[in-house]
């Protein structure tokens, strides 16, 4: 999924579930920061403390990082392609599954996490990972033959404007040419470009081994929104997290269906979420979605003067939450599924 879902969409769902504005902002920013935190952070603090964390993503241009098996195991598997764990052997078990039992176990673990100072950040990270299972299912976070897609098999199966078709076809061709050139075609969903991340798209493709895979992104993204609203409603039950009782998903479903159906670039889709919240799509709530400030979080932590300063900063809370999540997935969640990957 892209920022319209991971940030603006998360914020609207969080507020609709009753979360306080500051908590919703921490959840949504942490969710998007999973896609943006691409550097190794290693900062000594003046009082002798130290803050160090591994990235939660790599950008497309980082060839070495994306193709490094260690990085795939530590980044793409736990944060973007959570394994379903149901295959008969190692690589099939790594394939991501929509709304899998593993993803629900992850959400249950994180919702019950006792350290409330990082709980919004931890749920933001989990929300990103969980939402990605609805977009990235059928692919794994390692370079694998199981991810290979038959060249030229991508096909749009819905009515779409000529201009939008031309735009996404051009982007697809550029993306596929670049991944082929970089040798990363077998990593994740590189073989189908960014089509899994477009909320409005109905499409299909064929794996190289002959499996036909139809996709209905609006239906699966709506399913993700419904489940995330329920999880955020449970978070709102924790002390200090809620501003109000929230509204039912039924009260906002029609508005979300309309947003998901909008054909256009990511920036336009972000604006749809923003307009929905200011225009009253959520009953009894009119609010402005704050501008995304994940970069500001990152920069602020670099000027901390002590551990006492750092632990209260949003970025420090995010990196702590990211490491809690990574450790839980790799050391606790996956081994019982016969997956030892790091």
N, C-alpha and C positions, 0 to 999 in steps of 0.2 A: 504494500500500500504506500501511497505518497502522503505528502504533508496535509492535504485536505482532510484525510481520514485520521492521520496520526496526531495532528495538533488541533485544528479547528473542530473537526468532528468529535474528537475526544472531549474537548472543552464543553461543547454543547451537551453531549451525553452526560458528562459529569454534573453539570449544573441542573439538567433535567432530573437527575437522580437525587438532587437535594444537597450536593456537596457545596460547601462554602466557596466563595470566589477564589480565595487564596489557595485552598486545597485543590480545587479544579485546575487552577493555573499550574500548580506543581505537578499534578498528574499529567496534564497535557504536554507541558514542556519536557518532562522526563520521557514521555512516549516518543516525541519527535527527536529528542536528543540522541536516542538510540541510533537513529539514521544519520546523525551528524557528528558524533564524537569519534573522529577518525585518527586521532593522534595518541601516541603513548605519552601519558601524563606522568611526570616524575619530578616532583617539586619538594626540595628541602625547605623547611620553615625556619625562620630566624631563631626560634627558641629550641631548636634541635629536633623538632618533629619532622615528619615526612609524609607526603601524600603521593601515592603511586597507583596507577591503574592502567590496564590494557585497553585498547580501543574496543568499541562496541560495533564498529562498521569499518569498511574500507570503501572509498569512492572508486568508480569504474576505472579511472586512469591509473590506479595503484596496481599495476600488473603483478609486481613481486608479492605484495601483500595478499592479493586475491588468490594467487595460485600457490601460495605457501600452505602446505597441508596442516601445519601447526596452527596457522591463523584461521584456516577454515574450521578446524575443530574448536577453537576458542572464541570465534566471532560468529561465523555464519550459522553454525549448528545451534548454539544456545540462544541466539538473539533473533534470528531471521527465518530459520527452517527447523523449528522444533521437531525432533523425530517422533513419528507415530509409534514406533516400536513393535509393529505387528507383523513384520516380514519374517520369512523363514530362515534368513541368513543375514549377515552383518549389513551389507549395503542396502538391501530392501528395508531393514529395520530403521534405517536413517531417514527414509522418505517421510516428509512432512504430511500430516493428515489433518483435514479440516475438523476443528472442534474435537480433537482426539481426547481419549481418556488421559493421556499424558498432559495435555494442555490444561485440562480441568484440574488435575492433581496439582499442577503448578499454581493455578489461580487459588485453589483452596489453601495451599501452603502459604502463599504470600498474603492472602487476606487475613490469615491468623497470626501473622508475624508479630512478635511482641514489641519490637523496637519502634514505638510510634513516631519517634523523631524523623525516621526515614520512610515511614509507611506510605505517604502519598507518592514519593519517588519510586518506591518498590512496586506499587500498583501501576504507576505509569509505565515502567519497564515491562511489567507483566502484560499490561494491556496492549503494548506494541507487539510483543511476541505472540500473544493470543490472536490478535487481529490478523497478523501475518499468516496464521494457519488457514484463514479463509481465503487468502489470495495465493499463497505459495504452495498449497497442497499439491501432491503429485511430484514434487521435486525435493532434492536433498541439498544440504549445505556443504557438500564436498564435490570435488570433481569426479563424476561418475558417468559410466555409460548409460545408466538408467535415466539420466537427465537429457540425453540426446534426443532432439526433435528432428523429424524429417524435414529437410530443407524445402521451403516453399509450401508447407502444409497449413500455415496459419490462414484462417478464413473467417471473416466477419459474418455473423448469421443474423443480423438485425437490420432494420431500416436505419440508415445513418446519412447525414448530409454529405454531399459531395466534398465540401470543403474540409469537414472533419475526417472523412475517409482519406483524403489526400494527405492531410497533416499527419495522421497516425501511421499511415503506410510509409511515408517518407521517413518518419522517426524510426519506425521498425527497421527499414532497410539500412539506415545508417548505423543503428545499434547492432544489428546482426553482422554487418560487415566489420564493425570495430571489434566485436567479441571474437569473431573468427580470426581476425588478424592478430589479436592478442593471445589467442590460444585458450580462451576461457569459456568456450561454447558449452562445455560439460559441467560448468559450475552453476548450481541453483537453477533459476529459470531463465538463464541467459539465452537459451534457444528460442524463447518466445518473447524476447524483448521486454517491454514494460506493459504488455497487454494484461497480465494478471492484476496489475495495480490500478487499472482504469475502472472506476465504479460503474460506469454506464454501459460497459461493453459486453455484448453477447458474441461468443466466438468459439472456435474449435481448432484443434491441431492434432497431429498424429506423431506419436513417438517413433523413433527409428525402428523399434522392434514391432511396429504395426498396431499398437494400441491407439484407438481413437479416443480423444478426450474433448467432449463438449464442455463449454463453460458458460455460466450465466452469472456474471459478476454482480448485477443488481440484486439478485436473489441471495447470493452468498454474503454480500456486504450487508444487506439488511439483517440477515441472520446474525452476523457479527455484532451489529449495532444493538440488537435486542439482548444478546447475551452480555455485552459490556455494560449496558444500562442496568441490568440485574446485578452485576458485580459491583458497580459503583453504588448502587442502592445499598448493598451490604456494607461497603466501606463507610457509607454515611451513618451507619448504626454505631460505628466506633466513636468513642468520646472525642469531642472537639472537631469532628470532620464535617458536620452538616450545618447548613444555614436554614433549611426548612425540610418539610417532609418529602419534597420532590413530587413528580407526577408520574403516572403510569406510562409504560412504553406505548400503549394504545393511543394515548393523548398526543403523541408526537410522531407516530408511525407514518401518517400520510405525508407530513412535511418532509420526513427523511426519505421516503420513496421518491418524492419530487426532486430532492437534492441529488440523490444517487443517479437519477435518470438524466441529469444535465450533461449534454455533450459539449466538451470544451477543454481547454488547457487547464493545468492544475491551478493557476492563479484565479481563473474564473470560478472553479469549483470551491476554492477557499472562500471567495466572496459570497457564494451561495450560503455557506454555513454562517458567515458573519451576518448577512442580511436576515437570515432566519431568526437569529437570536435577538436582533434589534427590532424586528417587526412583530414579535410575539408568537412565534411558532410554539414556544414552550408556554403553556398557560400560566398566567400570573407572573411571568418573568420577561422583562425586556432588559437586555444587558449588552454590553460591548465586549467582544472577544479581544483581550489585550494582544498587542503585537508579540510575536514569538521572540523570546530573548535568550535562547539557549547559548548563543555566542557570548552574550554579556555574562551569563552564569560562569562560563569557562574563564573569561578574562578576569573576573572579580576574584577568583580563588588564587590567582597568581600573585596578588598583592596582600595576601594574608600575612599578618605579623606573628602569629602564634597558633598553636593547636586550638586554643580557646576561640580565636577569631575564625579559624577555618571550619570547625565543626558546625557552626551555625549558618554557613554559606550554602546556598542552594546547590552549587556545583559539587561541593563536598558530599552533600547528602545524596546527590545523584550517583557519584562514583562509588560510594559505599553501597548503595542499593544495587548498582550494576554488578558489583562483586558478590554480593549476597546471592543474586540471581544466578550468575555464572557458576558459582560454587555449588549451589543447590542442584542445578540442572545436571552438571557434569559428574558430581560426586554422589548425589542422592537419588535423583529422579531416573537417570538413564541406566545405571548398573542393574537394577532389578529387571529391566527389559533386555538384559544381556547385551548392553551397549557400554563398552569401555572405550572412550574416544579421546580422553585427555588425562 
